[in-house]
Structure formats: structure tokens, C-alpha cells
Amino acid sequence: MFLNIGFSYQWWNKNYGFRFGERHYRDIEAKLNTQAAMDDKLRSRFSWHENLASSQGGVISSPTIGVEPFGHRFIPALFGCQVRYGDAHTPWAENHPLSPEEIDDIPMLTMDDFAKDEHVQVVMEQAELVKNRFGKAGTQQNLGSVANTAIYLRPMELFTDYYDRPKMVHKLFELITNRMKLAYSYFETKENEPACVGVGNCSVCMISPKIYEKFNRLYDLEMMELARSYGAQFSLHQDSDVTPYIDSYRAFDYLHSFDIGFDTDVKAFRAAFPKCKLNIFLYTSFLADRTRQEIVRDVQTLMADAGDPYLAGFSCYDIDAHVGDDKVTALYEAVAEAM
């Protein structure tokens, strides 16, 4: 059993005045200094910090994202979305609406095209600085999914496009998948070691399983096959109720880990994926809405439903400043005995 705990930018900003603007993502020295200061604060604030940090598979984290200058918005940035930063917020991308005609004119990229892109160059320049200092720098970006990126390019229209412009949706998803596959292959070559290919399906909860199967799943399966070809692990992420999509996800026969929302029918999920590593996402509201006793009770129920403790764990990120330390400690204590 593992436990990942992370505090939101708002938590750090309000409690300690840390700022996470563009400098945090573009200035490696500033980022490293901030990270060291945050680690010191956690050690002094939570007596159990070292126990969690040193446990197998357990980590208490803060909002640093390594060599990822565009936050989790690298693929949208490739399509022209402007990435914005805030002192107490995660980076976000501004919508960059494209017409069907503009989408039709966008070319597929080759590896040479990708390597020359200015956003890729920013990543590699930053990685070189980290590698020179530490001897290694992970360059793989969070790639999201076809749906996550498409929403920036066809904001609300995407949901009617599924019905009115299905060919355009497939063209757009093909373009996004092209960039995702190139990103993994290019950065993987630079790292020269196997990695995990992940698809972040946060937006899938906004469409029906039928629509997912007809459109999105094809491209998620392409990413799975890419992982298989590299001998890398493949993971899916849907930090919401996955229950309606369990049957849709059965098509993934090379699946190593899955992030699901705590409101999922965990027993049903485990029955469908008995050998998959299960990461149960607890929202900050999970802690805010419960007493300490209720947190322990509900976490223990989820643990029982998840089955094998070596194939299950919890993540609670973006904990806000209104959640008391006692509730964070209750979460740790509820999981600690099984770690």
C-alpha cells in the first residue's frame, strides 16, 4: 500500500508565501531553492513526514514538476495555446479555438519537425541545465489525452462535433496523437531508459462510454501499443468515477496502473482488473467533508475493496489551506499500517 500526499499552490502560498509564477517553471535555480525550502517546511510541520518519504512507494510531495516548463500543458502549447502562470495556481492554457478548415490544414509532424519546435527546445535547454548539475534529467512531459487537448482547440463545440463533424474529430485526434507519440519517442530517446507511457483521461467523464469507445479509445489504444513496443509500462488516469467506463477500458490488455476517483465502485474495478496497480485519488473535498474518524473509516473501506495491498494505494493532491493538518495526519495514519 502506498500513499502520495501533495499540497496545492494555494496551500503553500497562503501558509508560507511561496510563489509559483512563470519563474518557478523557467528558472531552474529558483525552482530548486523553492523545493528545498518546501521540504524543510514539511519536515518541521509533520512529524511523520520522514516515515512517509522513506517508505516503499510512499512520498509526500509539493507542487514542483521537474523539467516541465509548460506545466501539464505541453501538447496544447504545441497547438498554439498560450500557457499562463500564477503565484498560487497551477499553470493553465488559454483556449485557442480552431475552425474545421484550420484543423484540416494542420500537417502531421515528423520527428525532425518536432525536434525543431520552439517548445521542445525550451524543454531540452532546461533539461541540459539540470543534467549538468545532477547528472540526469527526466524530460518526459505530461501529455494528457486527445480529449484534454481537444477541449482547448474546440472548447464547447467539441461535444457537438462528436455528432455533427465526426470526421473532423478523428482528424483532430489523429493530429494530437501524432504529437503525443512524437513527444514520448523523442524524450524517451533523450532519457535513454524505459519509462511509463500515461494517458490522462480527466475529460472522459464529460462524455458517454459509447462516445468514448467510438472516438477517444482508438487513440488511447495507440498510446498503449507505443508503450508495448518500447517495453514500457502503460497507465491510464481518470480521476473521477470510472464505474460507467469499466467495460470500455477492458479493451486495454497491456495496462499496468490506473488512477481512479474514490467514488468509483472499487470492488467492481478490481474484479475487472485483478492485476492492475490501482491508485485511488482522494480529492481535497474528501478530507474537508469528513471528520478524522470518517476519514479513517472510509479509507479503510476503500483499502478493503482494493484488495491486494501491494497493488493499491492512495493519492491526495492539491490539498487546500482550509483542510486542517489533523485531517492530513488522519489520512496518513489510516494508510500507514498497511504500508
C-alpha positions as a Python dict, from the first residue, in 0.01 Angstrom:
ca = {
    (1, 'M'): (0, 0, 0),
    (2, 'F'): (136, 343, -93),
    (3, 'L'): (31, 698, -16),
    (4, 'N'): (109, 1013, -215),
    (5, 'I'): (24, 1344, -49),
    (6, 'G'): (58, 1681, -216),
    (7, 'F'): (-37, 2033, -114),
    (8, 'S'): (-179, 2287, -354),
    (9, 'Y'): (-7, 2601, -470),
    (10, 'Q'): (-271, 2790, -277),
    (11, 'W'): (-175, 2600, 43),
    (12, 'W'): (191, 2686, 3),
    (13, 'N'): (124, 3045, -93),
    (14, 'K'): (-113, 3111, 194),
    (15, 'N'): (88, 2931, 462),
    (16, 'Y'): (441, 3027, 363),
    (17, 'G'): (421, 3289, 91),
    (18, 'F'): (582, 3075, -180),
    (19, 'R'): (510, 3194, -532),
    (20, 'F'): (474, 2967, -833),
    (21, 'G'): (466, 3205, -1125),
    (22, 'E'): (649, 3167, -1453),
    (23, 'R'): (989, 3197, -1285),
    (24, 'H'): (922, 2877, -1089),
    (25, 'Y'): (892, 2690, -1420),
    (26, 'R'): (1154, 2869, -1625),
    (27, 'D'): (1435, 2935, -1370),
    (28, 'I'): (1587, 2605, -1257),
    (29, 'E'): (1780, 2760, -967),
    (30, 'A'): (1467, 2931, -834),
    (31, 'K'): (1273, 2606, -861),
    (32, 'L'): (1537, 2403, -677),
    (33, 'N'): (1565, 2664, -400),
    (34, 'T'): (1187, 2670, -357),
    (35, 'Q'): (1172, 2290, -348),
    (36, 'A'): (1440, 2270, -78),
    (37, 'A'): (1258, 2528, 132),
    (38, 'M'): (927, 2341, 94),
    (39, 'D'): (1086, 2014, 202),
    (40, 'D'): (1220, 2185, 514),
    (41, 'K'): (876, 2321, 599),
    (42, 'L'): (717, 1977, 565),
    (43, 'R'): (977, 1813, 789),
    (44, 'S'): (911, 2062, 1065),
    (45, 'R'): (534, 2066, 1025),
    (46, 'F'): (455, 1693, 1008),
    (47, 'S'): (638, 1459, 1243),
    (48, 'W'): (556, 1164, 1021),
    (49, 'H'): (696, 1327, 706),
    (50, 'E'): (1018, 1125, 707),
    (51, 'N'): (831, 799, 765),
    (52, 'L'): (621, 857, 456),
    (53, 'A'): (904, 995, 245),
    (54, 'S'): (1121, 691, 317),
    (55, 'S'): (851, 424, 295),
    (56, 'Q'): (833, 196, -5),
    (57, 'G'): (621, 368, -266),
    (58, 'G'): (522, 649, -30),
    (59, 'V'): (601, 1013, -88),
    (60, 'I'): (491, 1347, 48),
    (61, 'S'): (520, 1594, -236),
    (62, 'S'): (496, 1959, -313),
    (63, 'P'): (398, 2126, -640),
    (64, 'T'): (721, 2107, -833),
    (65, 'I'): (707, 1945, -1176),
    (66, 'G'): (1073, 1886, -1262),
    (67, 'V'): (1173, 1966, -1618),
    (68, 'E'): (828, 2063, -1734),
    (69, 'P'): (837, 2435, -1818),
    (70, 'F'): (483, 2432, -1957),
    (71, 'G'): (331, 2259, -1655),
    (72, 'H'): (91, 1989, -1776),
    (73, 'R'): (8, 2187, -2090),
    (74, 'F'): (288, 2088, -2326),
    (75, 'I'): (68, 1939, -2602),
    (76, 'P'): (-180, 2232, -2601),
    (77, 'A'): (121, 2465, -2628),
    (78, 'L'): (232, 2281, -2943),
    (79, 'F'): (-105, 2373, -3096),
    (80, 'G'): (-68, 2743, -3014),
    (81, 'C'): (-232, 2764, -2671),
    (82, 'Q'): (-71, 3028, -2450),
    (83, 'V'): (37, 2884, -2115),
    (84, 'R'): (-23, 3115, -1820),
    (85, 'Y'): (119, 3105, -1468),
    (86, 'G'): (1, 3229, -1129),
    (87, 'D'): (161, 3273, -788),
    (88, 'A'): (-93, 3044, -620),
    (89, 'H'): (-219, 2836, -914),
    (90, 'T'): (-106, 2552, -1134),
    (91, 'P'): (-24, 2658, -1492),
    (92, 'W'): (-316, 2668, -1727),
    (93, 'A'): (-358, 2704, -2103),
    (94, 'E'): (-579, 2959, -2272),
    (95, 'N'): (-822, 2829, -2530),
    (96, 'H'): (-702, 2854, -2889),
    (97, 'P'): (-1019, 2783, -3092),
    (98, 'L'): (-963, 2637, -3438),
    (99, 'S'): (-1216, 2619, -3719),
    (100, 'P'): (-1276, 2292, -3905),
    (101, 'E'): (-1090, 2443, -4200),
    (102, 'E'): (-790, 2533, -3985),
    (103, 'I'): (-780, 2183, -3839),
    (104, 'D'): (-790, 2035, -4188),
    (105, 'D'): (-484, 2243, -4283),
    (106, 'I'): (-268, 2133, -3988),
    (107, 'P'): (1, 1887, -4103),
    (108, 'M'): (125, 1577, -3928),
    (109, 'L'): (471, 1631, -3782),
    (110, 'T'): (783, 1427, -3847),
    (111, 'M'): (1042, 1367, -3577),
    (112, 'D'): (1260, 1638, -3735),
    (113, 'D'): (970, 1883, -3727),
    (114, 'F'): (907, 1802, -3363),
    (115, 'A'): (1272, 1840, -3261),
    (116, 'K'): (1285, 2188, -3414),
    (117, 'D'): (972, 2315, -3238),
    (118, 'E'): (1044, 2606, -3003),
    (119, 'H'): (858, 2443, -2714),
    (120, 'V'): (1069, 2129, -2743),
    (121, 'Q'): (1381, 2344, -2745),
    (122, 'V'): (1275, 2511, -2420),
    (123, 'V'): (1235, 2169, -2256),
    (124, 'M'): (1573, 2045, -2379),
    (125, 'E'): (1758, 2360, -2277),
    (126, 'Q'): (1616, 2332, -1926),
    (127, 'A'): (1694, 1960, -1914),
    (128, 'E'): (2055, 2028, -2005),
    (129, 'L'): (2092, 2263, -1707),
    (130, 'V'): (1953, 2000, -1470),
    (131, 'K'): (2163, 1722, -1622),
    (132, 'N'): (2482, 1926, -1586),
    (133, 'R'): (2409, 1973, -1217),
    (134, 'F'): (2269, 1633, -1119),
    (135, 'G'): (2387, 1402, -1396),
    (136, 'K'): (2032, 1319, -1504),
    (137, 'A'): (1716, 1499, -1604),
    (138, 'G'): (1380, 1344, -1686),
    (139, 'T'): (1241, 1522, -1987),
    (140, 'Q'): (916, 1334, -2044),
    (141, 'Q'): (618, 1569, -2032),
    (142, 'N'): (267, 1510, -1903),
    (143, 'L'): (85, 1455, -2233),
    (144, 'G'): (-277, 1445, -2116),
    (145, 'S'): (-503, 1282, -2373),
    (146, 'V'): (-675, 1358, -2701),
    (147, 'A'): (-982, 1488, -2518),
    (148, 'N'): (-787, 1703, -2273),
    (149, 'T'): (-612, 1886, -2556),
    (150, 'A'): (-906, 1897, -2797),
    (151, 'I'): (-1115, 2092, -2545),
    (152, 'Y'): (-867, 2382, -2571),
    (153, 'L'): (-895, 2382, -2950),
    (154, 'R'): (-1271, 2322, -2987),
    (155, 'P'): (-1394, 2436, -2643),
    (156, 'M'): (-1767, 2370, -2619),
    (157, 'E'): (-1806, 2279, -2985),
    (158, 'L'): (-1622, 1950, -2932),
    (159, 'F'): (-1925, 1798, -2764),
    (160, 'T'): (-2146, 1868, -3065),
    (161, 'D'): (-1864, 1787, -3307),
    (162, 'Y'): (-1890, 1425, -3198),
    (163, 'Y'): (-2231, 1423, -3366),
    (164, 'D'): (-2206, 1693, -3632),
    (165, 'R'): (-1844, 1663, -3750),
    (166, 'P'): (-1719, 1311, -3664),
    (167, 'K'): (-1457, 1312, -3941),
    (168, 'M'): (-1314, 1637, -3811),
    (169, 'V'): (-1297, 1494, -3457),
    (170, 'H'): (-1097, 1197, -3584),
    (171, 'K'): (-866, 1430, -3779),
    (172, 'L'): (-809, 1643, -3471),
    (173, 'F'): (-748, 1338, -3252),
    (174, 'E'): (-505, 1199, -3511),
    (175, 'L'): (-310, 1527, -3501),
    (176, 'I'): (-296, 1529, -3122),
    (177, 'T'): (-193, 1163, -3105),
    (178, 'N'): (79, 1234, -3363),
    (179, 'R'): (231, 1495, -3127),
    (180, 'M'): (188, 1272, -2819),
    (181, 'K'): (367, 979, -2983),
    (182, 'L'): (648, 1200, -3109),
    (183, 'A'): (686, 1356, -2763),
    (184, 'Y'): (718, 1020, -2595),
    (185, 'S'): (956, 883, -2858),
    (186, 'Y'): (1175, 1194, -2870),
    (187, 'F'): (1206, 1249, -2497),
    (188, 'E'): (1240, 878, -2433),
    (189, 'T'): (1536, 866, -2672),
    (190, 'K'): (1697, 1155, -2486),
    (191, 'E'): (1647, 985, -2148),
    (192, 'N'): (1769, 651, -2287),
    (193, 'E'): (1575, 441, -2038),
    (194, 'P'): (1233, 273, -2026),
    (195, 'A'): (952, 484, -1887),
    (196, 'C'): (583, 476, -1830),
    (197, 'V'): (353, 597, -2104),
    (198, 'G'): (49, 759, -1946),
    (199, 'V'): (-281, 884, -2083),
    (200, 'G'): (-462, 1141, -1869),
    (201, 'N'): (-834, 1099, -1933),
    (202, 'C'): (-962, 1366, -1693),
    (203, 'S'): (-1214, 1483, -1954),
    (204, 'V'): (-1362, 1142, -2036),
    (205, 'C'): (-1618, 1182, -1757),
    (206, 'M'): (-1773, 1456, -1975),
    (207, 'I'): (-1872, 1210, -2249),
    (208, 'S'): (-2061, 881, -2252),
    (209, 'P'): (-1890, 540, -2262),
    (210, 'K'): (-2040, 494, -2609),
    (211, 'I'): (-1879, 813, -2739),
    (212, 'Y'): (-1551, 722, -2571),
    (213, 'E'): (-1550, 383, -2742),
    (214, 'K'): (-1641, 527, -3082),
    (215, 'F'): (-1385, 808, -3078),
    (216, 'N'): (-1131, 851, -2799),
    (217, 'R'): (-1043, 491, -2719),
    (218, 'L'): (-883, 426, -3057),
    (219, 'Y'): (-615, 686, -2985),
    (220, 'D'): (-561, 578, -2625),
    (221, 'L'): (-500, 228, -2761),
    (222, 'E'): (-239, 371, -2999),
    (223, 'M'): (-51, 507, -2698),
    (224, 'M'): (-80, 168, -2527),
    (225, 'E'): (72, -2, -2830),
    (226, 'L'): (353, 252, -2834),
    (227, 'A'): (430, 162, -2473),
    (228, 'R'): (424, -205, -2558),
    (229, 'S'): (666, -151, -2847),
    (230, 'Y'): (914, 13, -2610),
    (231, 'G'): (866, -240, -2332),
    (232, 'A'): (748, 48, -2112),
    (233, 'Q'): (460, 32, -1869),
    (234, 'F'): (126, 184, -1966),
    (235, 'S'): (-103, 374, -1730),
    (236, 'L'): (-444, 535, -1752),
    (237, 'H'): (-566, 824, -1541),
    (238, 'Q'): (-929, 923, -1486),
    (239, 'D'): (-957, 1098, -1151),
    (240, 'S'): (-1335, 1068, -1133),
    (241, 'D'): (-1596, 793, -1113),
    (242, 'V'): (-1464, 529, -1352),
    (243, 'T'): (-1753, 286, -1289),
    (244, 'P'): (-1952, 367, -1609),
    (245, 'Y'): (-1637, 315, -1819),
    (246, 'I'): (-1508, -13, -1672),
    (247, 'D'): (-1632, -218, -1968),
    (248, 'S'): (-1491, 41, -2210),
    (249, 'Y'): (-1147, 6, -2055),
    (250, 'R'): (-1144, -375, -2077),
    (251, 'A'): (-1001, -337, -2428),
    (252, 'F'): (-666, -240, -2274),
    (253, 'D'): (-481, -570, -2247),
    (254, 'Y'): (-144, -409, -2166),
    (255, 'L'): (-235, -200, -1863),
    (256, 'H'): (-8, -172, -1560),
    (257, 'S'): (-163, 101, -1348),
    (258, 'F'): (-482, 303, -1330),
    (259, 'D'): (-571, 621, -1138),
    (260, 'I'): (-940, 630, -1041),
    (261, 'G'): (-1158, 857, -833),
    (262, 'F'): (-1254, 736, -486),
    (263, 'D'): (-1622, 748, -588),
    (264, 'T'): (-1560, 458, -828),
    (265, 'D'): (-1704, 117, -743),
    (266, 'V'): (-1361, -9, -636),
    (267, 'K'): (-1474, -369, -591),
    (268, 'A'): (-1610, -378, -944),
    (269, 'F'): (-1295, -219, -1082),
    (270, 'R'): (-1072, -466, -902),
    (271, 'A'): (-1279, -757, -1032),
    (272, 'A'): (-1230, -629, -1388),
    (273, 'F'): (-857, -557, -1346),
    (274, 'P'): (-721, -803, -1087),
    (275, 'K'): (-352, -748, -1172),
    (276, 'C'): (-352, -374, -1234),
    (277, 'K'): (-187, -139, -985),
    (278, 'L'): (-467, 77, -852),
    (279, 'N'): (-415, 437, -744),
    (280, 'I'): (-726, 575, -572),
    (281, 'F'): (-748, 953, -598),
    (282, 'L'): (-891, 1133, -295),
    (283, 'Y'): (-999, 1488, -367),
    (284, 'T'): (-925, 1762, -117),
    (285, 'S'): (-1302, 1765, -50),
    (286, 'F'): (-1270, 1405, 73),
    (287, 'L'): (-1072, 1541, 368),
    (288, 'A'): (-1265, 1866, 408),
    (289, 'D'): (-1608, 1699, 423),
    (290, 'R'): (-1516, 1431, 679),
    (291, 'T'): (-1419, 1412, 1042),
    (292, 'R'): (-1095, 1238, 1135),
    (293, 'Q'): (-1289, 928, 1228),
    (294, 'E'): (-1480, 929, 899),
    (295, 'I'): (-1157, 966, 702),
    (296, 'V'): (-1010, 659, 872),
    (297, 'R'): (-1332, 461, 827),
    (298, 'D'): (-1376, 541, 457),
    (299, 'V'): (-1010, 492, 370),
    (300, 'Q'): (-1012, 152, 538),
    (301, 'T'): (-1324, 56, 340),
    (302, 'L'): (-1155, 159, 15),
    (303, 'M'): (-845, -37, 115),
    (304, 'A'): (-1052, -350, 168),
    (305, 'D'): (-1231, -304, -165),
    (306, 'A'): (-897, -255, -346),
    (307, 'G'): (-774, -596, -240),
    (308, 'D'): (-404, -680, -259),
    (309, 'P'): (-219, -400, -72),
    (310, 'Y'): (84, -446, -298),
    (311, 'L'): (-132, -347, -594),
    (312, 'A'): (-312, -49, -444),
    (313, 'G'): (-261, 288, -284),
    (314, 'F'): (-390, 641, -248),
    (315, 'S'): (-307, 985, -380),
    (316, 'C'): (-442, 1310, -239),
    (317, 'Y'): (-302, 1610, -422),
    (318, 'D'): (-389, 1979, -423),
    (319, 'I'): (-482, 1982, -53),
    (320, 'D'): (-615, 2332, 13),
    (321, 'A'): (-535, 2564, 301),
    (322, 'H'): (-880, 2515, 456),
    (323, 'V'): (-804, 2147, 528),
    (324, 'G'): (-661, 2112, 878),
    (325, 'D'): (-332, 1936, 946),
    (326, 'D'): (-513, 1692, 1172),
    (327, 'K'): (-711, 1558, 877),
    (328, 'V'): (-398, 1515, 666),
    (329, 'T'): (-243, 1325, 955),
    (330, 'A'): (-557, 1110, 984),
    (331, 'L'): (-515, 1011, 620),
    (332, 'Y'): (-154, 913, 681),
    (333, 'E'): (-244, 714, 992),
    (334, 'A'): (-525, 532, 813),
    (335, 'V'): (-286, 403, 547),
    (336, 'A'): (36, 372, 749),
    (337, 'E'): (-36, 30, 900),
    (338, 'A'): (-70, -124, 554),
    (339, 'M'): (244, 42, 410),
}
